[in-house]
Amino acid sequence: MLVTTSTGTALHRWLRRGRTTAALVRPDGTVQRTAPDPKTLCELLPAPSPRRRI
């Protein structure tokens, strides 16, 4: 899910303080990783594991 923020909101200020514009947030609301932009964030994520066929 993509979440956007408006200038002046608490989330916007938090991202700016961390010098980031993209964050990966777990379902429980915990920030797992941040990056300066969405493309870089995607590049930092591990490749998905291949699924084993049974």
N, C-alpha and C positions, 0 to 999 in steps of 0.2 A: 504494500500500500504506500502511496506517495502522500506525504503530508507537507503542506506548504505553510509558511508563516508570514504574517504581515509585520511591517516595520513597527517597532515600538512594543511588540508583545514580549512576554517573558521568554518564550522560546527563541525569538529573534535575538534578544539581548544575550542569551546564553550561548547561542551559536557564534555571535560576533566576538564575545569574550574569548571563546576558544579558537578564534580565527578559522572557522570552518563554515561550510555551507551545506554539507551533507552528513547525515548521521544514520547509522544502522541501529534500529531500535528493536529490541526483542519484544515478544508478545506481552511480557510482564512489565513493559515500560522502561526497562533498563537499557541505557545506551551501550551498545557493544563496541562500536567503532565509529570514528569520525574521519572526515577527509576534507580537503579544501574544495572539492567539487564532486558531483555524482559519478563522473567517469572514473576518477581516481579511486573512489570508494569501491566501485565494482571491480576494479583491477586488483584491489587489496584482498578481496574475498577469495577463499580457497576454491579450487575447481570442485564441482560436485563429484562425489564418488560414483563410479559406474555401478549400476544395479546388477546384482547377481541373479541369474535365472535359476530357478529350482526345478 
